[in-house]
């Protein structure tokens, strides 16, 4: 068991002091009683002493205080929480060609906006991860139910040289295969959404990516950003950057995904409409302070009931 507010446990150090004060008081009372030297007469005039019963209420009271302090420190227990394992990976092209302005305001800005809208509109049951790719591909947000982390990762994307579409698919597949402890033997139902404007110029080929995605039974849907007249200026030179819709369509068709353009990307709900669910579990620390509050209440009622029954008064 752990505590969410462990600094509050210092209050427990006061309980031994309280117990010591009680013991000291009982010893003083015993010394006072022994001053009456005629013990035979004392036995006839004094009522029968309650013995151990007079300490029961005090013990219960100290137990109640202990439970209250523990509850105040917010104890937490690890519990298994069910969650849907269905996962969607969003891969965003950050090659230099994505700074072209033929898609307003720029291809990369349009792609980021589309990714944000898509993530925000995803049903809550889905886990989502984000991959950025240029000459290589990297997971910038591991798949999880945390939408804010995924959205924040999109703002961190920086443009770079080359376009590694195949590597982006492989990176997404790796993130899916390591989603949780059971993913290797029982991968979650998943889908990849890849946003790009160009052909594959680095890393493994698109055909290799198609084979890997098909083997993993993970469809790849693509969104093409760009026109046939797009240009960018790199190192002082203006370079044409035509969008390669054929490459992106081949990737989508080969993996049983859907091919979209920037204009039709609004219908991306088709991407997740056919994804099934797979129930899994994750461990979470849950506040269980109410248990100790309940124990404290039981001890308080017990102390009160015994005191009334034995001494006709509340402690």
N, C-alpha and C positions, 0 to 999 in steps of 0.2 A: 504494500500500500504506500502511496505517496501523498504528499500534502500540497495543495495549491497555494496555501498561505502558511508555510512552515514557521515563519517568524513569530506567529501567535502562540506557538507551543511553549514559549517561555513562561506563560502563566502557570503551567504545570508545576514549576518550581515553588510556587506558593503553597501548594497542597501539602507537602511534607511539613512545612512550617505550621499550617493549620492543624495537622494531625498531632504534631509535637505539643502544640498549645493545649489541645484537648487532653492528651495523656498527662501533661503537667497539672492540669486542673483536677484530674481524677486523683492523682497522687496527693495533692494538697488536701482534697476532701477526705482522703483516707487518714492522713495525719491528724486532721481535726477530729475525726471520729474516735481515734485511739486515745485522745485526751480524756475521754470518759472512761475512768479506770475500772468501774464496777461493771464488767462485761455481762455478768449474769442479770443484773438489773436492766442493762441496756437492751438485752434480748427480749425482756418482757414489755418494756415501754415503747420501744421503737418498732415501727412496722417492718414486715419482712422485706429485705432488700431484693430488688429485681435481678441482681446478679448480671449475667451476660446480656440480658435483654435490654438493659439501659444503654448498652453500647451499639446495639443493632442499628438504631436510627442514625447514629453518628456515622457508622460505616457506610450505610446507604447514602447518606448525604454527601460524603466524600466521593463515593462512586458516581453520584449524579454530577458533581462538579467536574470530575475527570472526563465524563462523557461529553459534557457541555464544552469544555475547552477543546477536546479533540474535534468536535463538530465545528467549533469556531475556526479551527485551523484548516477547514475545508478539505477533509480527506478525499482522496480520489482512488478509485479502483479501476483496473484495466478490464474492459468488457469488449466482447466481440459484437460489432455492429454490422448488420447486413447492408450490402450496397450492390448496386448494379455494376457489372464489370464492362458493359458496352462502352467502347472507346472510339473516338474520332480524332485523327491526327490532321492538323492543318499545316501544310508545307508552303512557304512563301518564298518566291524567287526574289533575291536581293542582288542580282547581277546589275552591272552598270547600265545595261540597256533599259532597265526598269525606270530610269529617270526621264525617259522620253515623254513628251507632253502631248502625244497624239490621243491619249486617253486623259481627259481632264480630271484633276489638275496635272497629275503625272501618273504613269502606270503604277509606280510603287505606292503612291498615295491612294489610288483607287483600290489596289489590292489590299492594303491595310484596312481601308474602310470596309471592304467586302468581308474581310476576315473578322473584323470586330462585330459587324452585324450578324454574321453567321454564328459566331460564338455566343453572342447575347441571346439569340433566338433559339439556341439549342434547348431541348427539354432538359429538365433538371436531372433526369436519370443518367445522362451521358457524362462520361469522363472525356476531357478534351486536352490535347497536347499540341504544342507548336514547334515546328522545325523551320529554321531559316537556312537557305542554301544559295551559294554562289559557286565558287570553285570547289567547295566542300559543303557538307551539310552538318548541322549541329542541332541538338534538341535544346531549345531555349526555354521551354516549359514542359516538364514531364506530365504525362497524362494524369489528370486528377479531376475532382469535381469542383476545384477552386477556379471559378471563372475570372476573378480579379487578377490572379497570377497570370493566367493565359493572356488576358487583355493587356496587362502591363508589359509582357514580354514582347508584344508586337511593336511597342514604342521603342524598344531597344535595337531594332533591326537596323543594320548599316549596310550600305551598298558596297559591293566588291566585284572583282573581275571573275569572268567565266560563269558557266551555267551547268551545274551537275544535277540534272533531273534524276538520273538513275540513282545517284548517291542519296538524294532526298528520299526516294522511295525505300531504299534499304535502311536508312536511318529511322524512318517511321516504323517500318516492320520490326526493327530491333526494339524500339520503345514499346511497341505493342507486346512483343514476346517477353519483355521483362516487366510488364505492368505490375504483377504481383507474384507471390511465391508459386502459384499454381499455373502461371501463364505458359511456362515451357511445355508442360504436358497437356494443359487445357487452356489454350489461348482465348482471350475474350473476343466476342463478336466485335468487329472493327471495320472502319472505312477510312480511307485517306482522301483528303481534299487537297489537291496540288494547284497552286496559282502561279502561273509563269507566262512569259511572253516569247520564249525562244526555243532553239534547238539545244540538244545536249552537246556540250563542248568540253566536258571534263568528267573524269571518273568512269564508273561502269556504265554500260550502254543501257538504253531504254529497253531493249529486248531482254536483257538480263533482269532488269527490274520487273518487267511483265511476268517473266517466268517465276521469279521469287514471290511476287504478289499472288499469282495464281496458286502456287504451291501452298501459300499460307491462307488461301481463301479470303483475301482482303481486297475488295474492289478499290480502284483508284479513280476518283472523279477529278476532272481537270477544268480549270477556268483559264481561258486565253485572254490576256490583256495586250492590246495593241492592234495596229493597222498595218497595211502594206506600205505606208509612207512615213513611218516613224523614223526619227533620227536622234542621235545624241552626239554631244561634243566631248571627246576624250583626248586629253593632251593636245588641245588646240585643233584637233581634226574632227570634222563632222562626218559621222558614220551612219549609214542606213541600218536600221534594226527592225527588219520586218518580223512580224509575229509568225511563228511556226505552228499553225493550227494543226497541221497534219501529224506532227510528232505527238502533240498533246492528245489528239483524237485517237491515235494508235495506242497510246498508253491506256486511255480510258476504255476503248473497245476491247483491248487484249485482256483486261482484268475485270470485265463486266461492270465497269463504272459508267458514268455519264460525262459527256464532253459539253462544256458550256463556253460562252464568251462573256465578256464583261457586261454586255447588254442583257444576257439571259441569266446571269448569276443570281438574280433575285428568286429564282425557283429552286434554290438549293435545298429546300425542305425534302425534295425527293431523295437526297443523299442519305438522310437518317430515317426516312419513313419505313424502310424495309429491314432495318437492323434489329435483330432480336435482342433478348436480354439474357444475362447469365448471372445468377446470384452468387456473390462472394461475400467475404467478411473482411473487416479491418479492425484493428485494435485501437480503442480510444480510452483516454482517461476521463472517467465520469465522476463528478462530485457526488459523494455518498454521505455528506454531512447530515442529511435528514435521518439516516439510520441512528446516528449517535444522539441526535436530538430526541428521537423516540425512546432510546435506551434511558436517557436522562429523565424523561417524563415518567417512565415505568418505575425507576428508582425513587423518584420523588413521591409518587403515589404510594409505593410500598412503605417508604419511611413514614409518611403521614398515617397510613392505615395501621401499622404496627404501634406507633406511638399512641394513637387513639385507643386501640384495643388494650394495650398494657398499662397506659398511664392516664388515659382519659384527657389527653391534651395533644396538640400538634407540636412537633419538634421545633 
